[in-house]
Amino acid sequence: MRKLYENGTILTMETREPAEAVLTEDGRILAVGESRELRELAGDAERVDLAGHTLLPAFLDPHSHFTAAANGMLQANLGECVSFAEIQETITAFIRERDIPAGQWVVAQGYDHNLLAEKSHPTLALLDRTAPCNPLLLQHKSGHMGVVNSQGLARLGITPQTPAPSGGVIEVKDGRLTGYLEENAFIQYQKRIPMAVLADLMDAYRKAQELYLSHGIATVQEGLLAPQMIPLYQAMLSQHLLRVDLVGYAEEQSRSEVCRAFPDHIRRYRDHFKLGGCKIFLDGSPQGRTAWLRSPYAGEASYCGYPTMTDEQVLSAVRHAAEEGMQLLAHCNGDAACAQLLRCVEQAEGEGIDAAALRPVMIHAQLLGRDQMEAVRRTGILPSFFVAHVYHWGDVHIRNFGMERARFISPAASALRLGIPFTFHQDTPVLPPDMMETVWCAVNRRTRDGALLDGEAVDVWEALRAVTVNGAYQYFEEDRKGTIAPEKSADFTVLDRNPLAAEPMGLREIRVLATIKEDDCLWKAKGC
């Protein structure tokens, strides 16, 4: 079946000049050009009237955690809480409304100690009062740390004598557990918490897809596919639930197990799912002060955060990725973590490995130094910037790093000057997958309190390329996604107005009206 899209602004992202019409057939783009010419080719094609709105390629999510986004819909949401009292009220109401029985795990997510009146992580005493009959875990907004109550600590087998895993912290004060877990300790123990009922998780996956689609995203990432998720993915695929394209990255230590579970999905889509590679973590969170820096945090004499992997472990991951022809994603927030990845990739190249051919991705890269950009270009590493941090945690970064370093977080403009492809992400569920807010952040670079971190601003065109053209390149899919051109997939986003003609400060007010995947409208705003 053919469709002709016309009567709107069509941003092909091939050039800045808009097209008048797009002709598609059976989910593929046949032609792009003037309306008059394409009408002659269209024959009895269905006319899709854009009604003056803007059509552009569907956004690609360069980094998020699809299962965590789905799980979040089954957990207490603490994202709006500004005090310990509100956290307690929210969790108490969640337990009551869901009629959660005594002894069953309760998980809450999204608190940020930086935004709480107490300016600290919730205490063990607070959690024990909040859920006296249930094991309870609170996950920090960053996903890198959290707090567990006494029942939860006992259920997990954590005592004051339990050794913390390398690259993690189990906090003990005066010989007693505080309930606070950090980095590898939090991540490892969090995996031991039982998952929700399968039927509930499948429903949550459906809702998570709707969330991404509502923001114009038709390609989504599972940024850490752990072995515990294998049966969930098998169930999801058997039920043909996926409508978006989903790219999964196995955790490095279990990549072989994940690949054995999905042999038909390695580097290729089947039922909208493919395994794209594997993922490693080199450090932690800048707002949680666990990101690994080359110079100390503001107000500290020597504390620079810390690594979570040794050089040999990182180098081994690079070698494994090269041996298997798989892409490597590396979580690097601090500039010392970025330096470690660069150092290891360069060593691998010295061993004859063509790392650039794997398009390794430096996830977050927030404190990547301008002096490190040439090495990024030389090694072929793609930075995927969490640029929305400028607004959501920019004021925290000013306190943590000082204004001079904070001005240059997410150095997109420096990458652009050197011709380095970069992408933007939201690390969902850390933030909602709101691409237009991210574009606004990249262009305006203002914090919540109005401070201007203007050292690395880019224009609207380049910000849009980061989540279309460059997103497709990151996934090795530039031949079928990222621009509106003949032979590519008919994956489109419809916006209520043209972002290239909008006032920069109004960019985040632009609404997604529809998301189209292979010519099938998967999501439409109410009233459209």
ZARORO-10760 format. One line per 5 residues: their letters; for each residue x, y, z of C-alpha. Coordinates in steps of 0.5 Angstrom, whole numbers, plus 500, padded with zeros to 3 digits. Layout:
# ZARORO-10760
a> X,Y,Z  ...
This chain:
# ZARORO-10760
mrkly> 500,500,500  502,507,498  502,513,502  503,521,500  505,525,506
engti> 504,533,504  502,539,506  507,541,512  514,542,513  518,536,512
ltmet> 525,536,515  529,530,512  535,531,516  539,530,509  539,538,508
repae> 537,544,512  532,545,506  525,542,507  522,538,502  514,538,500
avlte> 512,531,500  514,524,502  512,518,498  512,511,502  510,504,500
dgril> 510,498,505  514,501,510  519,504,506  520,511,503  520,511,495
avges> 521,518,494  522,525,497  521,532,493  516,536,490  508,535,492
relre> 507,536,484  512,531,482  510,526,487  502,526,486  504,524,479
lagda> 508,518,482  503,516,488  497,514,483  491,511,488  496,512,494
ervdl> 493,514,501  494,522,502  496,524,509  495,531,510  500,534,515
aghtl> 496,540,516  501,545,517  505,541,522  512,538,521  515,531,519
lpafl> 522,529,521  525,522,522  523,518,528  528,519,534  532,514,536
dphsh> 534,513,543  541,512,544  542,510,551  536,508,556  534,502,560
ftaaa> 527,499,557  526,494,563  528,499,568  523,504,565  518,498,565
ngmlq> 519,496,572  519,503,574  511,503,573  510,498,578  514,501,583
anlge> 513,507,588  515,514,584  519,518,589  521,523,583  517,529,586
cvsfa> 518,528,593  522,534,597  523,531,604  523,525,608  516,526,610
eiqet> 514,526,603  518,520,601  515,516,607  508,519,605  509,516,598
itafi> 511,509,600  506,508,605  500,510,600  503,506,595  503,500,600
rerdi> 496,501,602  493,502,595  497,496,592  495,492,598  502,489,599
pagqw> 502,483,604  507,483,609  514,480,607  513,482,600  519,487,597
vvaqg> 517,494,596  521,498,591  521,505,590  525,509,585  527,516,583
ydhnl> 529,520,590  535,525,589  538,527,596  540,534,592  533,536,592
laeks> 531,534,599  530,539,604  535,534,608  540,534,603  542,527,605
hptla> 540,520,603  534,517,607  536,514,613  535,507,616  531,509,621
lldrt> 526,513,616  525,506,612  524,502,618  518,506,620  516,507,613
apcnp> 515,499,612  516,496,618  513,489,615  516,489,609  523,489,606
lllqh> 524,496,602  529,498,597  530,506,595  533,507,589  537,514,587
ksghm> 535,518,581  541,516,578  541,509,579  548,508,582  546,508,589
gvvns> 540,507,594  538,505,601  535,499,604  531,498,611  533,493,616
qglar> 528,487,613  531,488,606  539,488,609  537,481,613  533,478,607
lgitp> 540,480,602  544,477,608  548,484,609  551,485,615  557,490,618
qtpap> 562,485,616  560,483,609  565,486,605  563,491,599  565,488,592
sggvi> 570,492,588  568,499,586  562,499,591  560,501,598  556,498,604
evkdg> 556,504,609  558,502,616  558,507,621  560,506,629  560,499,627
rltgy> 552,499,624  549,499,617  546,505,615  542,502,610  546,506,604
leena> 549,502,598  553,505,593  555,503,586  557,496,585  554,494,592
fiqyq> 548,497,590  547,494,583  549,487,585  544,487,591  539,490,587
kripm> 539,484,582  537,479,588  530,483,589  525,478,586  522,481,580
avlad> 514,482,579  509,477,576  510,476,569  503,478,567  505,485,570
lmday> 511,486,567  509,484,560  503,490,561  509,494,564  513,493,557
rkaqe> 507,495,553  506,502,557  514,503,557  513,503,549  507,508,549
lylsh> 512,512,554  517,512,548  513,513,543  509,519,546  516,522,545
giatv> 517,521,538  522,515,539  521,509,535  528,505,536  529,504,544
qegll> 535,501,548  536,496,553  542,499,556  544,493,560  541,486,559
apqmi> 542,482,565  541,474,565  535,475,570  532,479,564  533,473,559
plyqa> 526,470,561  522,476,560  525,478,553  523,471,551  516,472,554
mlsqh> 516,479,550  518,476,544  514,470,544  508,474,545  510,479,540
llrvd> 509,485,544  515,489,541  512,495,536  518,499,537  525,497,535
lvgya> 529,495,541  537,494,541  540,490,547  547,490,550  549,485,555
eeqsr> 553,486,561  560,484,560  561,478,564  554,475,562  555,477,554
sevcr> 556,469,552  550,467,556  545,472,553  548,471,546  546,463,547
afpdh> 539,465,549  538,470,543  542,467,537  538,469,532  538,476,534
irryr> 545,478,534  547,484,530  540,483,527  533,485,528  528,479,529
dhfkl> 521,481,532  524,488,533  529,486,537  537,485,536  543,484,541
ggcki> 548,490,539  553,489,544  555,489,551  556,494,556  561,496,562
fldgs> 561,501,567  568,505,569  565,510,574  559,512,578  554,519,578
pqgrt> 557,526,578  551,528,582  552,523,587  559,525,587  562,518,585
awlrs> 564,520,578  571,519,577  575,525,576  582,527,574  582,533,579
pyage> 578,533,586  571,535,587  570,542,589  571,543,597  575,536,597
asycg> 583,536,598  584,530,594  577,526,593  576,525,586  571,519,586
yptmt> 573,512,584  573,507,578  569,501,578  574,497,573  581,496,573
deqvl> 585,497,566  586,490,565  578,489,566  577,494,561  582,492,556
savrh> 579,485,556  572,488,555  575,491,549  578,485,546  572,481,547
aaeeg> 568,486,543  573,486,538  573,478,537  566,477,537  565,483,532
mqlla> 560,487,538  559,494,540  562,496,546  558,501,551  562,504,556
hcngd> 559,508,562  564,514,563  562,520,567  568,523,570  574,525,566
aacaq> 578,520,569  574,514,567  574,517,560  581,517,560  581,510,562
llrcv> 577,508,556  581,512,551  588,509,554  585,502,554  582,503,547
eqaeg> 589,506,544  592,500,547  588,495,544  589,499,537  597,498,539
egida> 595,490,539  592,491,532  585,491,534  581,496,529  577,499,535
aalrp> 574,504,531  570,499,526  566,497,532  564,504,534  565,504,541
vmiha> 560,509,545  562,513,551  556,513,555  554,520,558  561,523,557
qllgr> 559,529,562  566,531,564  570,529,558  575,534,557  576,538,551
dqmea> 584,536,552  581,529,551  577,530,545  583,529,540  584,522,542
vrrtg> 576,521,542  576,523,535  583,519,533  580,512,536  573,513,533
ilpsf> 569,513,540  562,516,539  560,520,545  553,520,547  552,526,552
fvahv> 547,526,558  546,533,556  539,534,560  544,534,566  545,541,564
yhwgd> 538,543,567  536,538,571  543,538,575  547,543,573  546,547,579
vhirn> 549,541,583  555,540,578  556,548,580  557,546,587  560,539,586
fgmer> 565,542,580  566,549,580  563,554,575  569,553,570  568,545,570
arfis> 561,546,570  560,550,564  563,545,559  560,539,561  557,535,555
paasa> 562,538,551  558,537,544  560,544,541  568,541,542  566,534,539
lrlgi> 562,538,533  568,542,531  573,536,531  567,532,526  566,527,532
pftfh> 559,524,531  555,525,538  548,523,540  544,525,546  540,521,551
qdtpv> 536,521,557  538,515,561  531,513,562  528,512,567  533,517,570
lppdm> 529,522,566  523,521,561  525,520,554  523,527,552  527,529,546
metvw> 525,536,545  527,537,552  534,535,551  534,539,544  532,545,549
cavnr> 538,543,554  543,542,548  541,549,545  540,553,551  544,550,557
rtrdg> 540,553,563  540,550,569  534,550,574  536,556,577  537,560,571
alldg> 545,559,571  548,559,564  553,553,562  554,556,555  561,553,554
eavdv> 558,547,549  552,550,546  550,547,539  544,550,535  538,546,533
wealr> 540,543,527  546,539,530  541,538,536  536,534,532  542,531,528
avtvn> 544,528,535  538,524,536  536,522,528  542,522,524  547,520,529
gayqy> 543,516,533  542,511,527  550,512,525  551,509,533  547,503,531
feedr> 550,502,525  543,503,522  545,509,517  543,506,511  535,505,514
kgtia> 534,510,519  536,517,521  534,521,515  528,521,510  531,519,504
peksa> 529,513,499  530,506,501  530,508,508  524,506,513  518,510,514
dftvl> 519,512,521  517,519,522  515,523,528  510,529,527  511,535,531
drnpl> 506,541,532  511,546,529  518,547,526  523,547,531  528,550,526
aaepm> 523,556,526  522,556,534  524,561,539  530,557,542  527,558,549
glrei> 520,555,546  523,548,544  521,544,550  514,546,549  514,543,542
rvlat> 509,537,542  509,530,539  503,529,535  504,522,532  510,517,532
ikedd> 510,513,525  514,506,525  514,503,518  508,507,516  504,505,521
clwka> 502,510,526  503,507,533  502,513,537  497,519,536  496,525,541
kgc> 489,526,544  485,530,539  489,529,533
